[in-house]
């Protein structure tokens, strides 16, 4: 078992003892998602794979927030945003825009990418380094811009 999963379980105990039902519910969702992947793939998740699960959960909530906002359901938007904050507690420190741009430029140079057709090469280099630290759809848009025009 990895350190991140242990940390999540410890936080669950703290939430139980403090009576923080909202946080406890989200932590249980996280552990359930991790367990689902472990059962489906018959593996024990390491930190990197657990980060991928958390990243996927964040992405789902971003999409839900967008849909709820479009439907005028601010009550549901607030719930999703609160869940995102709990999930983000277990992710590494987010990357700043300057760090993202520097990493993209480095990956473009390293991969020899010359056009948007080479975007997959650049994403492959960046995915592991950035997992859980930035919305990958933002990175994707920045890579497209970098490959379409002058360097960032």
C-alpha positions in Angstrom: 0.0 0.0 0.0 1.3 3.4 -0.8 1.7 6.6 1.2 -1.1 8.5 -0.5 -3.7 5.9 0.2 -2.6 5.7 3.8 -2.9 9.5 4.1 -6.4 9.4 2.7 -7.4 6.6 5.2 -5.9 8.6 8.1 -7.9 11.7 7.0 -11.0 9.6 6.9 -10.4 8.6 10.6 -9.9 12.3 11.5 -13.1 13.3 9.6 -15.0 10.5 11.5 -13.8 11.7 14.9 -14.5 15.3 14.2 -17.9 14.6 12.8 -17.1 16.3 9.4 -19.8 14.4 7.4 -19.2 16.3 4.2 -15.5 15.6 4.1 -16.0 12.0 5.2 -18.4 11.4 2.4 -15.9 12.7 -0.2 -13.1 10.7 1.3 -15.2 7.6 1.1 -15.9 8.3 -2.5 -12.2 8.6 -3.2 -11.4 5.3 -1.4 -14.3 3.7 -3.2 -12.9 4.8 -6.6 -9.5 3.6 -5.7 -10.8 0.2 -4.6 -12.9 -0.1 -7.8 -9.8 0.3 -9.9 -7.9 -2.2 -7.7 -10.6 -4.8 -8.0 -11.2 -4.2 -11.8 -7.5 -4.4 -12.6 -6.5 -6.9 -9.8 -3.7 -4.6 -8.6 -2.8 -2.5 -5.7 -2.5 1.2 -6.8 0.7 3.1 -6.3 0.9 6.8 -5.7 1.0 7.6 -9.4 -2.1 5.5 -10.2 -4.0 6.9 -7.2 -3.2 10.4 -8.5 -4.7 9.4 -11.8 -7.9 8.3 -10.0 -8.1 11.7 -8.1 -7.4 13.6 -11.3 -10.3 11.8 -13.0 -12.6 12.6 -10.1 -11.6 16.3 -10.4 -12.3 16.2 -14.2 -15.7 14.7 -13.6 -16.6 17.4 -11.1 -15.4 20.2 -13.4 -17.7 18.8 -16.1 -20.6 18.5 -13.6 -20.1 22.1 -12.4 -20.2 23.3 -16.0 -23.5 21.4 -16.7 -25.1 22.5 -13.4 -24.1 26.1 -14.0 -25.6 26.0 -17.5 -28.8 24.6 -15.9 -28.8 27.3 -13.2 -28.4 24.8 -10.4 -26.1 26.8 -8.1 -26.9 24.5 -5.2 -25.4 21.6 -7.0 -22.5 23.7 -8.2 -21.6 24.5 -4.6 -21.7 20.8 -3.6 -19.4 19.8 -6.5 -17.0 22.7 -5.7 -16.8 21.6 -2.1 -16.0 18.1 -3.2 -13.3 19.4 -5.5 -11.6 21.1 -2.5 -11.4 17.9 -0.5 -10.0 16.0 -3.5 -7.4 18.7 -4.2 -6.2 18.3 -0.6 -4.7 15.0 -1.6 -3.1 16.2 -4.8 0.4 17.7 -5.1 0.8 21.5 -5.2 -0.6 22.9 -8.5 1.8 24.1 -11.1 2.0 27.8 -11.9 1.4 29.0 -15.5 5.1 29.8 -15.9 6.1 26.3 -14.8 3.6 24.8 -17.2 4.9 26.9 -20.1 8.5 26.0 -19.3 7.7 22.3 -19.1 5.8 22.4 -22.4 8.7 24.2 -24.1 11.1 21.6 -22.7 9.0 18.7 -23.9 8.5 20.2 -27.3 12.3 20.6 -27.7 12.9 17.1 -26.3 10.4 15.4 -28.5 11.3 17.3 -31.6 7.7 18.2 -32.2 7.1 20.6 -35.1 3.4 20.7 -35.6 0.1 19.9 -33.9 0.4 16.4 -35.4 3.2 15.7 -32.9 1.0 16.7 -30.0 0.8 13.1 -28.7 4.6 12.9 -28.3 4.6 16.1 -26.1 1.6 14.9 -24.0 3.2 11.6 -23.4 6.3 13.3 -22.0 4.3 15.7 -19.8 1.4 13.5 -18.5 3.4 11.7 -15.7 5.1 14.9 -14.6 1.9 16.9 -14.5 -0.6 14.3 -13.3 -2.8 15.7 -10.5 -1.0 19.1 -10.6 -2.9 20.8 -13.5 -6.0 20.4 -15.6 -4.6 18.4 -18.6 -7.2 20.1 -20.9 -5.4 23.4 -20.2 -2.1 21.8 -21.0 -3.5 20.4 -24.2 -4.6 23.8 -25.3 -1.2 25.3 -24.5 0.6 22.6 -26.4 -1.6 23.2 -29.4 -0.8 27.0 -29.2 2.9 26.3 -28.8 3.0 24.0 -31.8 0.8 26.3 -34.0 2.8 29.5 -33.4 6.0 30.9 -31.8 7.3 29.5 -28.5 5.5 30.4 -25.3 
